[in-house]
Amino acid sequence: MSVGEERYLATLESARSTWWNSKNFDTWKKLYVGEYPRGYLIMKTLGRYAPEFKVAGASVLDVGCGDAGAIIAFAEKGAKCAGIETFDLSLERGKIRAEDHGVDIDLKKGTAEAIPFADSSFDLVMLDNVLEHVTDRAKSLQEVRRVLKSGGLLYLVTPKPLSIYSLWNDPHYDLAGLVLMPRAMQIWYFEQIRGGGKGTYDVGKIPPRPKLLSLLKAAGFRVTVPPRELWINYLRDRVSRPDEVKPGFKRKMASYITSKRWPFENPVMRWVWDVSVGSNFIIAKAP
């Protein structure tokens, strides 16, 4: 729980009664609450892999900002932050959250395909687990490039649809095997069989890494860090914090592997982590 977010957390919890499944709500809520510490992790990652980027004074846009936690973290460190989101309740919660933290951020309703900001407005654009939700991925990346300054950075994350973990536990709805179904069947299964409700499934086809890299190249971006390196860095950081790992066997395993160097430095193990539980983490630079 983030200190000083009492009003925000109460507003977030009020959505539980309308959610399709209480257990899944807890997963969903954790993702929103985790936006704020994730903002600090992104800053730490950029400090390591893009040291030329300085947070203080930077202009930052979060496309699909959710409840604005990540840009609130950036704003606390002196960045000028904006976010766009299609979900009205997230925009309302984001404003409350920013007030809880005492920062000013510019929140607007908008889509990745038509970003409501001028050309060359930002030093950094974040697209964190959003690209699989847009209707036109190529157009979205073109828009990101348009609003980035020359030499600006894109921080992008997507799930890996064919990782072993994603097959066993869908990255959005915790449903085994969902990513293997044709999209029409995914919608039917989630909305009709699992009780999500009509019109609630908003995930498109998740691009595998080769397709994602191809899209970035077509939009003119240059990837600056190997995606596997970024994923391993994220994984090492996450499992090194006990509160990020479920109690029991998983926590004991996390404690063991973070006490050793080889699980994260051995090339074979790095490949295993990437294939089994990896996500696509990308840092790319605009021309």
SERO-4910 file (N, C-alpha, C, O; in steps of 0.05 Angstrom, whole numbers):
BEGIN
 pado doro    nc1    nc2    nc3   cac1   cac2   cac3    cc1    cc2    cc3    oc1    oc2    oc3
  Met    A     17    -24      0      0      0      0     18     25      0     37     26     14
  Ser    A     10     44    -16     26     69    -17     17     89      4     -7     93      8
  Val    A     36    100     19     29    119     40     16    144     28     25    154      8
  Gly    A     -5    153     41    -18    178     33    -38    175     11    -47    195     -1
  Glu    A    -47    150      5    -66    146    -17    -93    137     -6   -108    123    -19
  Glu    A   -100    146     18   -125    136     31   -150    141     14   -167    124     11
  Arg    A   -153    166      4   -177    173    -12   -177    157    -37   -198    146    -45
  Tyr    A   -154    155    -50   -153    140    -75   -160    111    -71   -176     99    -86
  Leu    A   -148     98    -51   -152     70    -46   -182     64    -39   -192     43    -46
  Ala    A   -194     82    -24   -223     78    -18   -240     80    -43   -258     64    -46
  Thr    A   -233     98    -61   -248    100    -86   -244     76   -103   -262     66   -116
  Leu    A   -219     65   -104   -213     41   -119   -228     17   -108   -240      2   -124
  Glu    A   -229     14    -83   -242     -9    -70   -272     -8    -75   -285    -29    -75
  Ser    A   -284     15    -79   -313     17    -83   -322      4   -108   -346     -1   -112
  Ala    A   -303     -3   -126   -311    -17   -151   -314    -47   -148   -322    -60   -166
  Arg    A   -307    -57   -124   -307    -86   -121   -335    -98   -126   -338   -119   -138
  Ser    A   -356    -85   -116   -383    -96   -118   -393    -99   -146   -411   -115   -151
  Thr    A   -381    -85   -165   -390    -87   -193   -371   -104   -210   -376   -108   -234
  Trp    A   -350   -116   -198   -331   -131   -213   -341   -159   -218   -357   -170   -202
  Trp    A   -332   -171   -240   -343   -197   -248   -335   -220   -229   -349   -240   -227
  Asn    A   -312   -217   -215   -302   -238   -198   -285   -225   -176   -266   -210   -182
  Ser    A   -292   -230   -150   -278   -216   -129   -248   -224   -128   -232   -206   -122
  Lys    A   -242   -249   -133   -214   -257   -132   -198   -243   -154   -176   -233   -150
  Asn    A   -210   -241   -178   -197   -227   -200   -195   -197   -194   -176   -184   -203
  Phe    A   -215   -186   -179   -214   -158   -172   -189   -153   -155   -176   -132   -159
  Asp    A   -181   -171   -138   -157   -167   -121   -133   -165   -139   -115   -149   -134
  Thr    A   -131   -182   -160   -109   -180   -179   -109   -154   -194    -89   -140   -197
  Trp    A   -133   -146   -203   -136   -120   -218   -129    -97   -200   -115    -78   -208
  Lys    A   -138    -97   -175   -132    -75   -156   -102    -73   -151    -91    -51   -149
  Lys    A    -89    -96   -148    -60    -96   -143    -45    -83   -166    -25    -69   -161
  Leu    A    -55    -88   -190    -41    -75   -213    -43    -45   -212    -24    -31   -218
  Tyr    A    -67    -35   -205    -70     -6   -203    -54      6   -180    -41     26   -184
  Val    A    -55     -7   -157    -39      2   -134    -10      2   -141      5     20   -133
  Gly    A     -1    -19   -157     27    -22   -164     37     -2   -184     61     -1   -189
  Glu    A     20     15   -196     29     35   -215     49     54   -203     69     61   -215
  Tyr    A     44     62   -178     61     82   -165     89     72   -160    108     85   -169
  Pro    A     93     49   -147    120     39   -144    133     32   -171    157     33   -174
  Arg    A    116     24   -190    127     18   -217    139     43   -230    159     41   -245
  Gly    A    128     66   -224    139     91   -234    168     95   -225    185    103   -240
  Tyr    A    173     88   -199    200     91   -189    218     69   -200    242     75   -205
  Leu    A    208     46   -206    224     25   -219    231     33   -247    254     28   -256
  Ile    A    213     46   -262    219     55   -288    241     76   -288    259     76   -304
  Met    A    239     95   -268    260    115   -266    287    102   -260    308    110   -271
  Lys    A    287     82   -243    312     67   -236    323     53   -261    347     53   -266
  Thr    A    305     41   -277    313     27   -301    325     47   -321    346     41   -334
  Leu    A    312     69   -325    322     89   -344    349    100   -334    367    106   -350
  Gly    A    352    103   -308    377    113   -297    400     94   -303    423    103   -307
  Arg    A    394     68   -305    415     48   -311    420     45   -340    443     44   -349
  Tyr    A    398     45   -356    402     38   -385    400     62   -404    406     60   -427
  Ala    A    391     85   -394    389    110   -410    398    133   -392    382    151   -387
  Pro    A    423    133   -383    432    153   -363    431    182   -374    432    201   -358
  Glu    A    429    185   -400    427    212   -411    400    225   -404    397    249   -405
  Phe    A    380    209   -398    353    219   -391    353    228   -362    359    213   -344
  Lys    A    346    253   -357    344    264   -331    315    270   -324    301    284   -339
  Val    A    306    259   -302    277    261   -295    269    290   -288    249    299   -299
  Ala    A    285    303   -272    278    330   -264    277    348   -288    297    351   -303
  Gly    A    254    361   -292    251    379   -315    242    366   -341    236    380   -360
  Ala    A    242    339   -341    234    325   -366    203    327   -370    188    328   -351
  Ser    A    195    326   -395    167    325   -402    160    295   -407    172    283   -424
  Val    A    140    285   -393    134    256   -393    105    252   -399     87    264   -387
  Leu    A     99    233   -418     71    226   -424     68    196   -419     84    180   -428
  Asp    A     46    189   -405     39    161   -402     14    156   -418     -8    166   -412
  Val    A     16    140   -439     -6    133   -457    -20    109   -445     -8     87   -442
  Gly    A    -46    111   -439    -60     90   -424    -51     90   -396    -41     70   -385
  Cys    A    -53    113   -383    -40    117   -357    -54    103   -333    -44    104   -311
  Gly    A    -77     91   -338    -91     78   -316    -99     99   -295   -111    119   -302
  Asp    A    -92     93   -270    -99    112   -248    -76    131   -242    -75    142   -220
  Ala    A    -58    134   -261    -37    155   -262    -15    151   -241      1    169   -236
  Gly    A    -13    127   -230      8    123   -209     36    128   -219     52    140   -205
  Ala    A     43    118   -243     70    120   -253     78    149   -257    100    157   -249
  Ile    A     61    165   -269     69    193   -274     68    210   -248     82    230   -246
  Ile    A     52    201   -229     54    215   -203     81    211   -190     92    230   -179
  Ala    A     93    187   -193    120    182   -183    140    201   -198    157    213   -185
  Phe    A    137    203   -224    155    220   -239    152    249   -231    171    264   -228
  Ala    A    127    258   -227    121    285   -219    134    292   -192    143    314   -187
  Glu    A    134    272   -174    147    276   -148    177    281   -150    189    293   -132
  Lys    A    189    273   -172    217    277   -177    223    300   -196    245    302   -206
  Gly    A    203    316   -201    208    341   -215    201    340   -245    207    360   -259
  Ala    A    189    319   -255    182    318   -283    155    332   -288    138    334   -269
  Lys    A    151    343   -312    126    354   -320    110    332   -334    118    323   -356
  Cys    A     88    323   -322     75    298   -330     47    302   -341     32    319   -332
  Ala    A     41    285   -361     14    284   -372      7    255   -377     24    237   -379
  Gly    A    -19    249   -377    -28    222   -382    -54    223   -398    -71    241   -395
  Ile    A    -58    202   -415    -83    199   -429    -94    172   -423    -79    152   -419
  Glu    A   -121    170   -422   -134    146   -415   -162    146   -427   -174    168   -430
  Thr    A   -173    123   -435   -200    122   -447   -221    117   -426   -245    122   -431
  Phe    A   -213    109   -402   -232    100   -381   -237    124   -362   -219    132   -348
  Asp    A   -262    134   -362   -268    158   -347   -263    154   -317   -253    172   -304
  Leu    A   -269    130   -306   -265    126   -278   -236    127   -270   -229    136   -248
  Ser    A   -219    118   -288   -190    119   -283   -181    148   -282   -164    156   -265
  Leu    A   -191    165   -300   -184    193   -299   -193    206   -273   -178    223   -262
  Glu    A   -217    199   -264   -227    210   -239   -209    201   -215   -202    217   -198
  Arg    A   -203    175   -215   -186    164   -193   -158    176   -195   -146    182   -174
  Gly    A   -148    180   -219   -121    192   -222   -119    220   -211    -99    227   -199
  Lys    A   -140    236   -214   -141    263   -203   -141    262   -173   -127    277   -160
  Ile    A   -157    243   -161   -157    240   -133   -129    231   -122   -120    241   -102
  Arg    A   -117    213   -137    -91    202   -129    -70    224   -130    -53    226   -112
  Ala    A    -70    241   -150    -51    263   -152    -55    283   -129    -36    293   -118
  Glu    A    -80    288   -122    -85    305    -99    -75    293    -73    -64    307    -56
  Asp    A    -78    266    -70    -67    252    -47    -37    256    -44    -26    259    -22
  His    A    -23    257    -68      6    260    -68     15    289    -69     39    295    -67
  Gly    A     -3    307    -74      4    335    -75     19    343   -100     37    361    -98
  Val    A     14    331   -123     27    339   -147      7    346   -169    -16    339   -167
  Asp    A     17    362   -188      0    370   -211      8    353   -235     31    352   -243
  Ile    A    -12    341   -248     -8    326   -272    -31    333   -291    -53    340   -283
  Asp    A    -26    331   -317    -45    338   -338    -58    312   -348    -45    297   -363
  Leu    A    -83    307   -340    -97    282   -348   -118    289   -369   -134    308   -365
  Lys    A   -118    274   -391   -138    279   -412   -149    253   -422   -136    232   -420
  Lys    A   -173    254   -432   -185    230   -445   -174    229   -473   -175    249   -488
  Gly    A   -164    206   -481   -153    204   -508   -144    176   -514   -142    159   -496
  Thr    A   -138    171   -539   -129    144   -548   -101    146   -559    -91    167   -566
  Ala    A    -88    123   -560    -61    122   -571    -60    129   -601    -40    139   -611
  Glu    A    -82    123   -614    -83    128   -643    -86    158   -650    -82    166   -673
  Ala    A    -94    174   -630    -98    203   -635    -90    218   -609   -108    227   -594
  Ile    A    -64    219   -603    -55    231   -578    -60    261   -579    -51    275   -597
  Pro    A    -74    272   -559    -83    300   -559    -61    319   -550    -66    336   -532
  Phe    A    -37    317   -561    -15    336   -555      0    342   -581     -2    327   -600
  Ala    A     14    365   -580     28    375   -604     53    358   -610     63    343   -594
  Asp    A     62    361   -635     87    348   -643    110    356   -625    111    378   -615
  Ser    A    128    337   -621    153    342   -606    148    355   -579    162    374   -571
  Ser    A    130    343   -564    123    354   -538    137    341   -514    139    352   -493
  Phe    A    147    316   -518    156    300   -495    184    289   -498    192    282   -520
  Asp    A    197    287   -475    223    274   -474    221    244   -471    238    229   -478
  Leu    A    199    235   -459    194    207   -453    164    201   -457    147    216   -447
  Val    A    158    179   -470    131    169   -472    131    140   -461    148    124   -469
  Met    A    112    134   -443    110    107   -433     85     94   -445     63    106   -447
  Leu    A     88     70   -453     66     54   -465     68     26   -451     78      7   -463
  Asp    A     58     25   -427     63      3   -409     38    -15   -408     17     -9   -396
  Asn    A     40    -39   -421     18    -58   -423     -7    -45   -435    -29    -48   -425
  Val    A     -3    -31   -457    -25    -16   -470    -27    -25   -499    -50    -25   -510
  Leu    A     -5    -32   -513     -6    -36   -541    -25    -59   -549    -36    -59   -571
  Glu    A    -28    -78   -532    -47   -100   -538    -76    -92   -536    -94   -108   -542
  His    A    -82    -68   -526   -109    -58   -523   -117    -39   -545   -141    -33   -548
  Val    A    -99    -29   -561   -106     -9   -581   -118    -22   -606   -114    -46   -610
  Thr    A   -131     -6   -622   -144    -17   -646   -124    -17   -670   -127    -32   -688
  Asp    A   -104      1   -669    -85      3   -691    -57      7   -680    -50     29   -672
  Arg    A    -42    -14   -678    -16    -13   -666      4      5   -681     18     21   -670
  Ala    A      4      2   -708     22     18   -724     16     48   -721     35     64   -718
  Lys    A     -9     55   -722    -17     83   -719     -9     93   -692      0    116   -689
  Ser    A    -13     77   -671     -6     85   -644     23     91   -641     30    111   -628
  Leu    A     40     74   -652     69     79   -651     77    104   -667     96    118   -659
  Gln    A     64    109   -689     69    133   -705     62    158   -689     76    178   -690
  Glu    A     40    156   -674     31    179   -658     51    183   -635     58    206   -628
  Val    A     61    162   -623     81    165   -602    106    178   -613    117    197   -601
  Arg    A    114    170   -636    138    182   -649    133    212   -655    151    228   -652
  Arg    A    108    218   -663    102    246   -670    105    264   -645    115    286   -648
  Val    A     95    255   -622     95    273   -599    122    272   -584    126    289   -566
  Leu    A    140    254   -591    166    253   -579    185    274   -592    184    278   -616
  Lys    A    202    286   -576    223    303   -587    244    286   -600    245    262   -595
  Ser    A    259    297   -618    281    283   -630    300    272   -609    310    288   -592
  Gly    A    306    247   -609    322    234   -589    307    227   -564    319    217   -545
  Gly    A    281    231   -564    265    224   -541    262    194   -538    268    179   -557
  Leu    A    254    185   -515    253    156   -509    224    146   -507    206    159   -498
  Leu    A    221    121   -516    197    106   -512    203     83   -493    221     67   -498
  Tyr    A    187     81   -472    189     59   -453    164     42   -458    142     52   -452
  Leu    A    167     18   -467    144      1   -476    145    -26   -463    167    -39   -461
  Val    A    123    -35   -453    120    -62   -442     95    -76   -454     74    -63   -455
  Thr    A     98   -101   -462     75   -117   -469     79   -145   -457    102   -153   -452
  Pro    A     57   -159   -453     60   -188   -445     72   -203   -469     71   -195   -492
  Lys    A     84   -226   -463     92   -245   -484     70   -267   -485     68   -283   -467
  Pro    A     55   -268   -507     32   -286   -508     39   -315   -507     23   -332   -497
  Leu    A     63   -323   -516     69   -351   -518     90   -360   -497    102   -381   -499
  Ser    A     95   -343   -477    112   -353   -455     96   -374   -440     71   -375   -440
  Ile    A    111   -392   -427     98   -414   -413     78   -404   -392     56   -415   -388
  Tyr    A     86   -383   -378     69   -372   -357     43   -361   -368     22   -364   -357
  Ser    A     45   -347   -391     21   -335   -403      1   -357   -412    -23   -353   -411
  Leu    A     12   -379   -421     -5   -401   -430    -20   -413   -406    -43   -421   -407
  Trp    A     -6   -414   -383    -18   -426   -359    -36   -406   -344    -55   -414   -331
  Asn    A    -29   -380   -346    -43   -360   -331    -44   -334   -347    -26   -318   -346
  Asp    A    -66   -331   -362    -69   -308   -380    -61   -282   -366    -70   -277   -343
  Pro    A    -45   -265   -378    -34   -241   -365    -55   -220   -358    -49   -202   -342
  His    A    -79   -222   -369    -99   -202   -363   -122   -212   -344   -132   -197   -327
  Tyr    A   -130   -237   -348   -153   -247   -334   -148   -272   -317   -167   -284   -307
  Asp    A   -123   -280   -315   -116   -304   -299   -131   -329   -308   -138   -346   -292
  Leu    A   -135   -332   -334   -149   -355   -345   -131   -372   -362   -120   -363   -382
  Ala    A   -127   -397   -354   -108   -415   -369   -117   -419   -398   -140   -424   -403
  Gly    A    -98   -418   -416   -103   -424   -444   -117   -403   -460   -121   -406   -484
  Leu    A   -124   -380   -448   -140   -360   -462   -125   -349   -486   -137   -344   -507
  Val    A    -98   -345   -483    -83   -333   -505    -81   -350   -530    -75   -341   -551
  Leu    A    -87   -376   -527    -86   -394   -550   -112   -394   -566   -112   -404   -589
  Met    A   -133   -384   -555   -159   -384   -569   -160   -362   -591   -147   -341   -587
  Pro    A   -175   -366   -612   -180   -344   -631   -195   -322   -616   -209   -327   -596
  Arg    A   -191   -297   -625   -202   -275   -610   -232   -277   -606   -241   -271   -584
  Ala    A   -247   -286   -626   -276   -288   -622   -283   -308   -599   -301   -303   -584
  Met    A   -267   -329   -598   -271   -349   -576   -263   -338   -549   -275   -343   -529
  Gln    A   -241   -321   -549   -233   -309   -524   -255   -291   -513   -262   -292   -489
  Ile    A   -267   -275   -530   -289   -257   -522   -312   -274   -511   -323   -268   -490
  Trp    A   -321   -294   -526   -343   -311   -518   -338   -325   -492   -355   -325   -474
  Tyr    A   -314   -336   -489   -307   -351   -465   -307   -333   -440   -318   -339   -419
  Phe    A   -294   -309   -443   -292   -291   -420   -319   -279   -413   -327   -278   -390
  Glu    A   -333   -268   -434   -357   -253   -428   -381   -271   -422   -398   -264   -406
  Gln    A   -383   -294   -435   -407   -311   -432   -402   -334   -411   -419   -338   -394
  Ile    A   -380   -348   -414   -376   -372   -397   -366   -364   -369   -375   -374   -349
  Arg    A   -346   -345   -368   -335   -337   -343   -350   -314   -330   -343   -306   -307
  Gly    A   -370   -303   -343   -387   -283   -331   -376   -255   -331   -384   -239   -314
  Gly    A   -357   -248   -349   -346   -222   -349   -367   -200   -357   -365   -177   -349
  Gly    A   -387   -208   -373   -407   -189   -382   -402   -179   -410   -379   -176   -418
  Lys    A   -423   -174   -424   -421   -165   -452   -405   -139   -454   -409   -120   -440
  Gly    A   -386   -139   -473   -370   -115   -479   -347   -109   -460   -335    -88   -461
  Thr    A   -341   -128   -442   -320   -123   -422   -292   -133   -431   -272   -125   -418
  Tyr    A   -290   -149   -452   -264   -160   -460   -252   -140   -480   -262   -136   -501
  Asp    A   -229   -128   -472   -217   -107   -488   -188   -113   -497   -174    -94   -503
  Val    A   -181   -138   -497   -153   -145   -505   -153   -154   -534   -168   -172   -542
  Gly    A   -136   -142   -550   -132   -151   -577   -112   -173   -578   -105   -185   -558
  Lys    A   -102   -179   -602    -81   -199   -605    -55   -189   -595    -45   -168   -604
  Ile    A    -43   -202   -576    -18   -193   -564      5   -199   -583      9   -222   -590
  Pro    A     20   -179   -591     42   -184   -610     65   -199   -598     75   -191   -576
  Pro    A     75   -220   -610    100   -233   -601    124   -214   -606    121   -195   -621
  Arg    A    146   -220   -594    169   -201   -595    179   -195   -623    183   -171   -629
  Pro    A    181   -214   -641    190   -207   -669    171   -187   -682    180   -169   -696
  Lys    A    145   -191   -679    126   -172   -690    128   -145   -678    127   -125   -691
  Leu    A    132   -144   -652    135   -119   -638    159   -104   -647    157    -79   -652
  Leu    A    181   -117   -650    206   -104   -659    202    -94   -688    213    -73   -696
  Ser    A    188   -110   -704    182   -101   -732    165    -76   -732    170    -58   -748
  Leu    A    146    -74   -715    128    -51   -714    145    -26   -705    141     -4   -716
  Leu    A    162    -29   -686    179     -7   -677    197      3   -699    200     27   -703
  Lys    A    209    -16   -714    227     -8   -736    212      7   -757    221     27   -768
  Ala    A    188     -3   -763    171     10   -784    164     39   -776    161     56   -793
  Ala    A    161     43   -750    153     70   -740    178     88   -737    175    112   -730
  Gly    A    202     77   -742    226     94   -742    241     93   -716    261    108   -713
  Phe    A    233     76   -697    247     74   -671    272     56   -673    273     38   -688
  Arg    A    291     63   -656    315     46   -653    316     35   -625    317     50   -606
  Val    A    315      9   -622    316     -4   -596    344     -2   -585    363     -9   -599
  Thr    A    347      8   -561    374     14   -550    384     -6   -530    408     -7   -524
  Val    A    367    -24   -520    375    -44   -500    362    -70   -508    338    -71   -514
  Pro    A    377    -93   -507    364   -118   -513    340   -124   -494    343   -121   -470
  Pro    A    317   -131   -505    294   -135   -489    298   -156   -467    287   -153   -445
  Arg    A    313   -176   -472    318   -197   -451    333   -185   -427    327   -192   -405
  Glu    A    352   -167   -432    366   -154   -411    347   -138   -393    350   -139   -368
  Leu    A    329   -124   -405    310   -108   -390    291   -126   -374    285   -120   -351
  Trp    A    283   -148   -386    265   -167   -371    280   -179   -347    268   -181   -326
  Ile    A    304   -188   -351    319   -200   -329    324   -180   -307    322   -186   -283
  Asn    A    329   -155   -314    333   -133   -294    307   -130   -278    308   -127   -254
  Tyr    A    284   -129   -292    258   -127   -278    253   -150   -260    245   -147   -237
  Leu    A    258   -174   -270    253   -198   -254    270   -199   -229    260   -205   -208
  Arg    A    295   -193   -232    313   -193   -209    304   -173   -188    304   -179   -164
  Asp    A    296   -149   -197    286   -129   -178    261   -138   -163    258   -135   -139
  Arg    A    242   -150   -179    217   -158   -167    219   -180   -147    208   -178   -125
  Val    A    234   -201   -153    235   -224   -135    253   -217   -111    253   -232    -91
  Ser    A    269   -196   -113    285   -188    -90    270   -174    -68    280   -169    -47
  Arg    A    244   -167    -74    227   -154    -54    206   -174    -45    188   -181    -61
  Pro    A    207   -183    -20    189   -204    -10    159   -198    -14    143   -216    -19
  Asp    A    151   -172    -12    123   -165    -14    113   -169    -43     88   -168    -47
  Glu    A    131   -173    -62    122   -177    -90    118   -206    -97    110   -213   -119
  Val    A    124   -224    -78    123   -253    -83    104   -266    -63    105   -260    -39
  Lys    A     87   -284    -73     68   -297    -55     83   -313    -34    103   -325    -39
  Pro    A     71   -314     -9     84   -329     13     85   -359      6     70   -368    -12
  Gly    A    102   -374     19    104   -402     15    127   -409     -3    148   -397     -2
  Phe    A    123   -429    -20    145   -439    -37    156   -418    -55    181   -416    -58
  Lys    A    139   -401    -68    149   -381    -86    167   -361    -72    187   -353    -83
  Arg    A    160   -353    -48    176   -334    -33    203   -346    -25    224   -333    -26
  Lys    A    202   -372    -17    227   -386    -10    245   -388    -35    269   -384    -33
  Met    A    233   -395    -57    249   -397    -82    261   -370    -90    284   -368    -98
  Ala    A    244   -349    -87    254   -322    -94    278   -314    -76    297   -303    -85
  Ser    A    276   -321    -50    297   -315    -32    323   -330    -40    345   -319    -37
  Tyr    A    320   -354    -49    343   -370    -56    357   -359    -82    381   -354    -82
  Ile    A    341   -354   -102    353   -346   -128    365   -318   -126    385   -312   -140
  Thr    A    354   -300   -109    366   -274   -107    391   -273    -90    405   -254    -89
  Ser    A    396   -296    -76    421   -298    -60    444   -308    -77    467   -309    -68
  Lys    A    438   -315   -102    458   -326   -121    461   -308   -145    443   -292   -152
  Arg    A    484   -309   -158    488   -293   -182    480   -309   -208    470   -297   -227
  Trp    A    485   -335   -208    481   -350   -233    453   -351   -244    450   -352   -268
  Pro    A    431   -350   -227    405   -351   -240    399   -328   -259    383   -330   -277
  Phe    A    413   -305   -255    408   -282   -272    431   -276   -291    428   -259   -309
  Glu    A    454   -289   -288    477   -283   -305    484   -306   -324    497   -301   -344
  Asn    A    476   -330   -317    482   -353   -335    465   -350   -361    441   -346   -359
  Pro    A    477   -351   -385    462   -347   -410    439   -367   -413    417   -359   -423
  Val    A    442   -392   -405    421   -411   -408    398   -404   -390    374   -405   -398
  Met    A    404   -396   -365    382   -389   -346    368   -363   -355    344   -361   -352
  Arg    A    383   -345   -367    370   -320   -377    350   -327   -399    329   -315   -401
  Trp    A    358   -346   -416    340   -355   -437    315   -369   -425    293   -365   -434
  Val    A    319   -386   -404    297   -400   -391    278   -380   -379    253   -382   -383
  Trp    A    288   -360   -365    270   -340   -353    254   -325   -375    230   -321   -372
  Asp    A    267   -319   -396    254   -303   -418    232   -320   -431    210   -309   -437
  Val    A    238   -345   -436    218   -362   -450    195   -370   -431    172   -372   -440
  Ser    A    202   -375   -406    181   -386   -388    163   -364   -377    139   -369   -376
  Val    A    174   -342   -368    157   -322   -354    161   -294   -365    153   -275   -352
  Gly    A    174   -291   -388    182   -265   -397    160   -247   -406    138   -256   -414
  Ser    A    165   -221   -404    149   -200   -417    167   -185   -436    192   -188   -435
  Asn    A    155   -170   -454    171   -153   -472    176   -126   -460    157   -110   -458
  Phe    A    200   -121   -452    208    -94   -442    226    -81   -464    245    -93   -473
  Ile    A    219    -57   -471    233    -43   -493    239    -14   -484    223      0   -473
  Ile    A    264     -6   -490    271     22   -490    280     28   -518    299     16   -528
  Ala    A    267     48   -531    273     55   -558    276     85   -560    264    100   -545
  Lys    A    291     94   -580    296    122   -584    284    132   -610    285    118   -630
  Ala    A    272    156   -609    261    168   -633    284    181   -649    303    191   -637
  Pro    A    281    182   -675    302    195   -692    303    225   -688    319    239   -700
***
